[in-house]
Amino acid sequence: MNKKRKARRWLAPVLSLGLAPLILLASPGSASAATWCWKPDGYDIRKGDTTWAKSQTQAANTYQDWVWRGPTFRCPTNVPSCSYRYDQTKTSGWSWSVGISVSNPVPYLNQVLASVTPEYGRNGSTATTYAWTVNLNPGQSAQPIQVVERRWTQGTFVGAFRTDHSSCGRGEERYWWDGNYQFGRWTANLRVNDWGTYNVWR
C-alpha cells in the first residue's frame, strides 16, 4: 500500500501536464455517483486521481549494465603477486529510456504513458568509494567498475477518467474517475540493485 501511494505522489506533477488525454470509453451503465460533466474536447485535469503504473510480471533472471569503467591496472608477470587499490570516489548518474514500450487502447496516448512508467529503476546515481584492495596474480588485470542490475518487468496502467457518452446537456458528456480501472501494457528494464566493484581478468 505504501509503494502504491508513493507512486501516485511521484506521478502527480507529471500528470499535471499529461493526464488530460487519459479518457477511456466505458460500457454503458458503469458510471458511479461521483461524476463530472465536461465537453469532449477538454476538462479540468485537477479533478480525479492520478494514473499509476502497476507491475504485473517480471523476468526470472536479472542482467547487468556497467555504467562506468575506470582505469585498468595490470599485475606484472615477473612478480609473486600484486595488490591494487583505486583509492578514489566515483559517482555516476544513469538514466534508462531505451527498452520501454507502451501499448494501450488509444494509440496517441503512447507518448504520454511512456513518461509515467514506474519511476523506480529509470534513473538515479551510484556512488562508490574504492577504499578496498584487490589481490592479483601475475598477469592479471583489474579495473574499477560500477554496475546497475536490471530486470525486464511488465505491467498495466491503473486509473483513468471514463465515459459512457451520456449527456449532461450544453454539449457536455458525463465522466467519472475509476481508480481501479486497468488498461494498456508497459514493458521496461527496471533497476534492481547497483554497486561498485573491480573487474578482474587475465
C-alpha positions as CSV (number, residue, x, y, z in Angstrom):
1,M,0.0,0.0,0.0
2,N,2.8,2.4,0.8
3,K,4.5,1.8,-2.5
4,K,1.3,2.5,-4.4
5,R,0.8,5.8,-2.5
6,K,4.4,6.8,-3.3
7,A,3.9,6.1,-7.0
8,R,0.8,8.3,-7.1
9,R,2.6,11.2,-5.4
10,W,5.5,11.0,-7.8
11,L,3.3,10.9,-10.8
12,A,1.2,13.8,-9.8
13,P,3.5,16.5,-11.3
14,V,3.9,14.6,-14.5
15,L,0.3,14.1,-14.9
16,S,-0.5,17.7,-14.3
17,L,0.8,18.0,-17.9
18,G,-0.1,14.7,-19.3
19,L,-3.3,13.4,-17.6
20,A,-5.7,15.3,-19.9
21,P,-5.8,12.6,-22.6
22,L,-6.4,9.7,-20.2
23,I,-10.1,9.3,-21.1
24,L,-11.3,5.8,-21.9
25,L,-14.6,4.7,-23.2
26,A,-16.7,2.6,-20.8
27,S,-19.5,0.2,-21.1
28,P,-23.0,1.9,-20.6
29,G,-24.3,1.8,-17.1
30,S,-21.0,1.6,-15.3
31,A,-20.9,5.2,-14.1
32,S,-20.5,5.8,-10.4
33,A,-22.1,8.5,-8.3
34,A,-19.0,10.8,-8.4
35,T,-19.3,12.2,-11.9
36,W,-18.2,15.4,-13.7
37,C,-19.6,17.0,-16.8
38,W,-17.1,18.2,-19.5
39,K,-17.2,18.9,-23.1
40,P,-15.4,16.2,-25.1
41,D,-12.6,18.5,-26.2
42,G,-11.3,19.4,-22.7
43,Y,-11.8,19.2,-19.0
44,D,-10.3,20.3,-15.6
45,I,-7.3,18.0,-15.1
46,R,-7.2,18.9,-11.4
47,K,-10.2,16.7,-10.7
48,G,-9.9,13.0,-10.1
49,D,-6.9,10.9,-9.1
50,T,-3.6,10.1,-10.8
51,T,-2.8,7.3,-13.2
52,W,0.0,5.0,-12.0
53,A,1.9,2.1,-13.5
54,K,1.4,-1.3,-11.8
55,S,4.0,-4.1,-12.1
56,Q,2.4,-7.5,-13.1
57,T,5.1,-9.9,-14.1
58,Q,8.9,-9.9,-14.2
59,A,11.6,-12.0,-15.8
60,A,13.2,-14.7,-13.6
61,N,16.7,-13.5,-14.2
62,T,18.4,-10.2,-14.0
63,Y,21.3,-8.8,-16.1
64,Q,24.0,-6.2,-15.5
65,D,24.9,-2.9,-17.1
66,W,28.3,-1.4,-16.4
67,V,27.6,2.3,-16.2
68,W,31.3,3.3,-15.5
69,R,34.7,1.7,-16.1
70,G,37.8,3.1,-14.5
71,P,41.5,2.8,-15.5
72,T,43.0,-0.6,-15.9
73,F,45.9,-1.9,-13.8
74,R,47.8,-5.0,-14.9
75,C,50.0,-7.0,-12.5
76,P,53.4,-7.7,-14.0
77,T,54.3,-11.3,-14.8
78,N,57.7,-11.3,-13.1
79,V,56.4,-10.7,-9.5
80,P,54.9,-13.2,-7.0
81,S,51.6,-11.1,-6.7
82,C,50.1,-7.6,-6.7
83,S,47.8,-5.6,-4.5
84,Y,45.7,-2.9,-6.3
85,R,43.6,-0.2,-4.7
86,Y,41.9,2.5,-6.8
87,D,41.5,4.7,-3.7
88,Q,39.1,7.2,-5.2
89,T,35.4,8.1,-5.0
90,K,33.3,7.9,-8.1
91,T,29.6,8.9,-8.6
92,S,27.9,8.0,-11.9
93,G,24.5,9.2,-12.9
94,W,22.4,6.9,-15.1
95,S,19.1,7.1,-16.9
96,W,17.3,4.4,-18.9
97,S,14.8,5.3,-21.6
98,V,15.7,2.5,-24.0
99,G,13.8,-0.7,-23.8
100,I,10.5,0.9,-22.7
101,S,7.4,0.0,-24.8
102,V,3.8,1.0,-24.2
103,S,0.6,-0.4,-25.6
104,N,-2.9,0.9,-24.9
105,P,-6.3,1.2,-26.4
106,V,-5.8,4.7,-27.6
107,P,-2.6,4.9,-29.8
108,Y,-2.0,8.7,-29.4
109,L,-1.5,8.2,-25.7
110,N,1.7,6.2,-26.1
111,Q,3.9,9.3,-25.7
112,V,2.2,10.4,-22.5
113,L,2.1,7.0,-20.9
114,A,5.8,6.3,-21.6
115,S,6.6,9.2,-19.4
116,V,4.7,7.7,-16.4
117,T,6.2,4.3,-16.5
118,P,7.4,3.4,-12.9
119,E,10.0,5.9,-11.7
120,Y,11.9,3.2,-9.8
121,G,14.8,2.0,-11.8
122,R,14.6,4.5,-14.6
123,N,17.2,6.9,-13.3
124,G,19.5,7.5,-10.4
125,S,23.1,7.5,-9.4
126,T,25.7,5.2,-8.0
127,A,28.4,6.4,-5.6
128,T,31.4,4.2,-4.7
129,T,34.4,4.8,-2.6
130,Y,37.1,2.3,-3.7
131,A,38.8,2.1,-0.4
132,W,39.4,-1.6,-0.5
133,T,42.3,-3.6,-2.0
134,V,42.1,-6.4,-4.6
135,N,44.8,-9.0,-4.7
136,L,46.0,-10.1,-8.2
137,N,48.1,-12.9,-9.5
138,P,50.9,-12.2,-12.0
139,G,49.5,-11.3,-15.4
140,Q,46.0,-10.4,-14.1
141,S,44.3,-7.1,-14.7
142,A,41.9,-5.1,-12.6
143,Q,39.5,-2.3,-13.4
144,P,37.1,-0.4,-11.0
145,I,33.5,-0.6,-12.4
146,Q,30.1,0.5,-11.3
147,V,27.2,-1.9,-12.1
148,V,23.4,-1.5,-12.4
149,E,21.5,-4.7,-12.1
150,R,18.2,-4.7,-14.1
151,R,15.2,-6.9,-14.7
152,W,12.7,-6.9,-17.5
153,T,9.3,-6.1,-16.0
154,Q,5.8,-5.5,-17.5
155,G,2.5,-4.4,-16.2
156,T,-0.5,-2.2,-16.8
157,F,-1.7,1.3,-16.1
158,V,-4.3,1.8,-13.4
159,G,-6.8,4.7,-13.1
160,A,-8.5,6.8,-15.8
161,F,-11.4,9.0,-16.5
162,R,-14.1,7.0,-18.2
163,T,-17.3,7.9,-20.1
164,D,-20.4,6.2,-21.5
165,H,-21.2,9.3,-23.6
166,S,-24.3,10.1,-21.7
167,S,-25.2,13.7,-22.0
168,C,-25.2,16.4,-19.2
169,G,-26.7,19.0,-21.6
170,R,-25.0,22.0,-23.1
171,G,-22.8,19.8,-25.3
172,E,-21.2,18.1,-22.2
173,E,-20.7,14.5,-21.5
174,R,-20.7,12.6,-18.2
175,Y,-17.3,11.4,-16.9
176,W,-16.2,9.7,-13.8
177,W,-12.9,8.7,-12.3
178,D,-12.3,5.0,-12.0
179,G,-9.2,4.5,-9.8
180,N,-9.3,0.7,-10.2
181,Y,-9.6,0.5,-14.0
182,Q,-6.6,-1.2,-15.6
183,F,-5.7,-0.7,-19.2
184,G,-2.8,-0.9,-21.6
185,R,0.5,-2.5,-21.1
186,W,4.1,-1.3,-20.4
187,T,7.4,-3.1,-20.6
188,A,10.6,-1.7,-19.1
189,N,14.0,-2.9,-17.8
190,L,13.9,-1.7,-14.2
191,R,16.7,-1.3,-11.7
192,V,17.0,-4.0,-9.1
193,N,20.3,-3.0,-7.5
194,D,23.6,-1.1,-8.1
195,W,27.1,-1.4,-6.7
196,G,30.8,-0.8,-7.3
197,T,33.4,-3.5,-7.6
198,Y,36.5,-4.5,-9.5
199,N,36.5,-6.4,-12.7
200,V,39.5,-8.8,-12.7
201,W,40.6,-10.9,-15.6
202,R,43.7,-12.4,-17.2
